[in-house]
């Protein structure tokens, strides 16, 4: 039989088999879903500085954009790479890695092991509780103490449907946006326990007591020690939280100088049952040098949001900072801001 006749016969056989399946109501099985997904998260805003009488600064901007590539594979392997597109000092856009790690959960173990550019223990957890990263950073990150990611290794754990969850990391300590630093490392840890259940059974839901600690040696020399405790309540309708942080930093040049700070933060969110609207408020009290008497800063945040679509949220808010001492000209111009902010995912 010639090759052309063989190919023709093969086509006839395949078409006949498809015809039999169609006649019997059977359809070919769909291909398995890809273990790789790609998504994004974008924050935009319109800012108006209320105290800036000289320039009346107002602008539209994309404050942050993230591209997430996530892999979920059999055998407990999870991978993530996140590109962070941010505002540069000259108002252009630049990009860098935010996350790039592999995570492994063996069998039904409560522990997950991570390696690479990973989440640090506290920031992502509090941002999930607060749920309004679109407004700005949490108090500890905004005031320069910690960041959301760093280079290193870590272990996540959860027990009893997140009744208790924890995270411990050993990282370079200079944060994802400042490079790897020297040979010094930072040990960070968080544990959160649910004291009472609510209708929110997530890792931040219920009435919770949470603790965070960090010890490390910065590239500049000296040491840093941070301790934070938080009591929080979260249901599907309301969130309330209060935290207190004690900070200790020293530098070694030219002489050893300690700096002991205090930071307090209280925030709440209420979601209306008959609407997609919510109201929120936050107060952060920051004393970079406790007992100094002139350096206290108090930030007041208040606003209302509307979930226009599951992938699109709007927020209108005021962000006002009160300085105990005399603010600089730049601080005075920027300390009272009216904001219209949005968050969309895809």
For each residue, the residues with C-beta under 8 A, 3 or more apart:
1: 5 6 9
2: 5 6
3: 6 7
4: 7 8
5: 1 2 8 9
6: 1 2 3 9 10
7: 3 4 10 11
8: 4 5 11 12
9: 1 5 6 12 13
10: 6 7 13 14
11: 7 8 14 15
12: 8 9 15 16
13: 9 10 16 17
14: 10 11 17 18
15: 11 12 18 19
16: 12 13 19 20
17: 13 14 20 21
18: 14 15 21 22
19: 15 16 22 23
20: 16 17 23 24
21: 17 18 24 26 27 28
22: 18 19 25 26 27
23: 19 20
24: 20 21
25: 22
26: 21 22
27: 21 22
28: 21
29:
30:
31:
32:
33:
34: 37
35: 71 72 73 74
36: 69 70 71
37: 34 69 70 71 72
38: 67 68 69 70
39: 67 68 70 345 346
40: 65 66 67 68 345 346
41: 64 65 66 68 343 344 345
42: 62 64 65 66 343 344 345
43: 62 63 64 65 133 134 341 342 343
44: 60 61 62 63 341 342
45: 60 61 63 339 340 341 342
46: 58 59 60 339 340 341
47: 57 58 59 61 337 338 339
48: 56 57 58 337 338 339
49: 52 55 56 57 58 333 334 336 337
50: 336 337 338
51: 332 333 334 335 336
52: 49 55 56 57 333 334
53: 56
54: 333
55: 49 52 333
56: 48 49 52 53
57: 47 48 49 52 333
58: 46 47 48 49
59: 46 47
60: 44 45 46
61: 44 45 47 87
62: 42 43 44 65 85 87 93
63: 43 44 45 86 87 341
64: 41 42 43 84 85 86 87
65: 40 41 42 43 62 84 85 86
66: 40 41 42 82 83 84 85 98
67: 38 39 40 82 83 85
68: 38 39 40 41 80 81 82
69: 36 37 38 80 81 82
70: 36 37 38 39 78 79 80
71: 35 36 37 77 78 79 80
72: 35 37 77 78
73: 35 77 78 79
74: 35 77
75:
76: 104 105 106 107
77: 71 72 73 74 102 103 104
78: 70 71 72 73 102 103 104 105 112
79: 70 71 73 101 102 103
80: 68 69 70 71 99 100 101 103
81: 68 69 97 99 100
82: 66 67 68 69 97 98 99 100
83: 66 67 95 96 97 98
84: 64 65 66 95 96 97 98
85: 62 64 65 66 67 93 94 95
86: 63 64 65 93 94 95 96
87: 61 62 63 64 91 92 93
88: 91 92 93 94
89:
90:
91: 87 88
92: 87 88
93: 62 85 86 87 88
94: 85 86 88
95: 83 84 85 86
96: 83 84 86 176 177
97: 81 82 83 84 100 117 176
98: 66 82 83 84 117 148 149 176
99: 80 81 82 116 117 118 119 149 176
100: 80 81 82 97 116 117
101: 79 80 114 115 116 117 118
102: 77 78 79 114 115 116
103: 77 78 79 80 112 113 114 156
104: 76 77 78 112 113
105: 76 78 109 111 112 113
106: 76 109 111
107: 76
108:
109: 105 106 112
110: 157 158 159
111: 105 106 155 156 157
112: 78 103 104 105 109 155 156 157
113: 103 104 105 153 154 155
114: 101 102 103 118 119 153 154 155 156 169
115: 101 102 118 153 154
116: 99 100 101 102 151
117: 97 98 99 100 101 149 150 151 176
118: 99 101 114 115 149 150 151 152 153 154 169 171
119: 99 114 123 124 148 149 154 167
120: 123 124 146 147 148 149 150 169 171 188
121: 125 154 166 167 168 169 188 189 190 212
122: 125 126 140 146 188 190 212 228
123: 119 120 126 127 138 140 141 146 147 148
124: 119 120 127 128 148
125: 121 122 128 129 167 190 192 203 204 210
126: 122 123 129 130 138 140 230 243
127: 123 124 130 131 133 138 148
128: 124 125 131 202 203 204
129: 125 126 204 232 234 239 241
130: 126 127 133 138 239 241 267 269 282
131: 127 128 239 269
132: 135 269 280 305 315
133: 43 127 130 136 137 343
134: 43 313 315 341 342 343
135: 132 280 282 301 303 315 317 319 339 341
136: 133 142 301 319
137: 133 141 142
138: 123 126 127 130 141 142 265
139: 142 143 243 245 263 265 284 286 299
140: 122 123 126 143 145 146 226 228 245 263
141: 123 137 138 144 145 146 147 148
142: 136 137 138 139 284 299
143: 139 140 263 284 286 288
144: 141
145: 140 141 226 245 247 263
146: 120 122 123 140 141 175 188 214 226
147: 120 123 141 150 175 176 177
148: 98 119 120 123 124 127 141 176
149: 98 99 117 118 119 120 175 176
150: 117 118 120 147 169 171 172 173 174 175 176 186
151: 116 117 118 171 172 176 180
152: 118 169 170 171 172 185
153: 113 114 115 118 169 170 171
154: 113 114 115 118 119 121 167 168 169 170 171
155: 111 112 113 114 167 168 169
156: 103 111 112 114 165 166 167
157: 110 111 112 165 166 167
158: 110 161 162 164 165 166 203
159: 110 162 163 164 165
160: 163 164
161: 158 201
162: 158 159 165 194 201 202 203 205
163: 159 160 193 194
164: 158 159 160 191 192 193 194
165: 156 157 158 159 162 191 192 203
166: 121 156 157 158 189 190 191 192
167: 119 121 125 154 155 156 157 189 190
168: 121 154 155 187 188 189 190
169: 114 118 120 121 150 152 153 154 155 187 188 189
170: 152 153 154 185 186 187 188
171: 118 120 150 151 152 153 154 185 186 188
172: 150 151 152 180 181 184 185 186
173: 150 181 184 185 186 216 217 218 219 224
174: 150 178 179 180 181 218 219
175: 146 147 149 150 178
176: 96 97 98 99 117 147 148 149 150 151
177: 96 147
178: 174 175 181
179: 174
180: 151 172 174
181: 172 173 174 178 184 218 219
182: 219
183:
184: 172 173 181 216 217 218 219
185: 152 170 171 172 173 216 217
186: 150 170 171 172 173 214 215 216 217 224
187: 168 169 170 214 215 216
188: 120 121 122 146 168 169 170 171 212 213 214 216
189: 121 166 167 168 169 212 213 214
190: 121 122 125 166 167 168 210 211 212
191: 164 165 166 210 211
192: 125 164 165 166 203 204 208 209 210 211
193: 163 164 208 209 210
194: 162 163 164 197 205 206 207 208
195: 206 207 208 209
196: 206 207
197: 194 201 206
198: 201 205 206 207 233 234 235 236
199: 205 235 236
200: 204 205 206 234 235 236
201: 161 162 197 198 205 206
202: 128 162 205 234
203: 125 128 158 162 165 192
204: 125 128 129 192 200 208 232 234
205: 162 194 198 199 200 201 202 208 234 235
206: 194 195 196 197 198 200 201 233 234
207: 194 195 196 198 231 232 233
208: 192 193 194 195 204 205 230 231 232 233 234
209: 192 193 195 229 230 231
210: 125 190 191 192 193 229 230 231 232
211: 190 191 192 227 228 229 230
212: 121 122 188 189 190 226 227 228 229 230
213: 188 189 226 227 228
214: 146 186 187 188 189 224 225 226 227
215: 186 187 223 224 225
216: 173 184 185 186 187 188 223 224
217: 173 184 185 186 221 222 223 224
218: 173 174 181 184 221 222 223 224 249
219: 173 174 181 182 184
220: 251 252 253
221: 217 218 251 252 253
222: 217 218 249 250 251 252 256
223: 215 216 217 218 248 249 250
224: 173 186 214 215 216 217 218 247 248 249 250
225: 214 215 247 248
226: 140 145 146 212 213 214 245 246 247 248
227: 211 212 213 214 245 246
228: 122 140 211 212 213 243 244 245 246
229: 209 210 211 212 243 244
230: 126 208 209 210 211 212 241 242 243 244
231: 207 208 209 210 241 242 243
232: 129 204 207 208 210 239 240 241 242
233: 198 206 207 208 238 239 240 241
234: 129 198 200 202 204 205 206 208 238 239 240 241
235: 198 199 200 205 238 239
236: 198 199 200 271
237: 270 271 273
238: 233 234 235 268 269 270 271
239: 129 130 131 232 233 234 235 267 268 269 270
240: 232 233 234 267 268
241: 129 130 230 231 232 233 234 265 266 267 268
242: 230 231 232 264 265 266
243: 126 139 228 229 230 231 264 265 266
244: 228 229 230 262 263 264
245: 139 140 145 226 227 228 262 263 264 265
246: 226 227 228 260 261 262
247: 145 224 225 226 259 260 261 262 263
248: 223 224 225 226 258 259 260 261
249: 218 222 223 224 258 259 261
250: 222 223 224 256 257 258 259
251: 220 221 222 256 257
252: 220 221 222 255 256
253: 220 221
254:
255: 252
256: 222 250 251 252
257: 250 251
258: 248 249 250
259: 247 248 249 250 288 289
260: 246 247 248 289 290 291
261: 246 247 248 249 286 287 288 289 290
262: 244 245 246 247 285 286 287 290
263: 139 140 143 145 244 245 247 284 285 286 287
264: 242 243 244 245 284 285
265: 138 139 241 242 243 245 282 283 284 285
266: 241 242 243 282 283
267: 130 239 240 241 280 281 282 283 301
268: 238 239 240 241 280 281 282
269: 130 131 132 238 239 278 279 280
270: 237 238 239 278 279 280
271: 236 237 238 277 278
272: 275 276 277 278
273: 237
274:
275: 272
276: 272 306 307 308
277: 271 272 304 305 306 307
278: 269 270 271 272 304 305 306 307
279: 269 270 302 303 304 305
280: 132 135 267 268 269 270 301 302 303 304 305 317
281: 267 268 301 302 303
282: 130 135 265 266 267 268 299 300 301 302
283: 265 266 267 298 299 300 301
284: 139 142 143 263 264 265 298 299 301
285: 262 263 264 265 296 297 298
286: 139 143 261 262 263 296 297 298 299
287: 261 262 263 290 292 295 296
288: 143 259 261 292 295
289: 259 260 261 292 295
290: 260 261 262 287
291: 260
292: 287 288 289 295
293: 324
294: 324 325
295: 287 288 289 292 324 325
296: 285 286 287 323 324
297: 285 286 321 322 323 324
298: 283 284 285 286 321 322
299: 139 142 282 283 284 286 319 320 321 322
300: 282 283 318 319 320 321 322
301: 135 136 267 280 281 282 283 284 317 318 319 320
302: 279 280 281 282 317 318
303: 135 279 280 281 315 316 317 318 339
304: 277 278 279 280 315 316 317
305: 132 277 278 279 280 313 314 315 316
306: 276 277 278 313 314
307: 276 277 278 310 312 313
308: 276 312 313 314
309: 312
310: 307
311: 344 345 346
312: 307 308 309 342 343 344
313: 134 305 306 307 308 342 343 344
314: 305 306 308 340 341 342
315: 132 134 135 303 304 305 339 340 341 342 343
316: 303 304 305 339 340 341
317: 135 280 301 302 303 304 338 339 341
318: 300 301 302 303 336 337 338 339
319: 135 136 299 300 301 336 337 339
320: 299 300 301 335 336 337
321: 297 298 299 300 331 335 336
322: 297 298 299 300 335
323: 296 297 326 327 331 335
324: 293 294 295 296 297
325: 294 295
326: 323
327: 323 331 332 335
328: 331 332
329: 332 333
330: 333 334
331: 321 323 327 328 334 335
332: 51 327 328 329 335
333: 49 51 52 54 55 57 329 330
334: 49 51 52 330 331 337
335: 51 320 321 322 323 327 331 332
336: 49 50 51 318 319 320 321
337: 47 48 49 50 318 319 320 334
338: 47 48 50 317 318
339: 45 46 47 48 135 303 315 316 317 318 319
340: 45 46 314 315 316
341: 43 44 45 46 63 134 135 314 315 316 317
342: 43 44 45 134 312 313 314 315
343: 41 42 43 133 134 312 313 315
344: 41 42 311 312 313
345: 39 40 41 42 311
346: 39 40 311
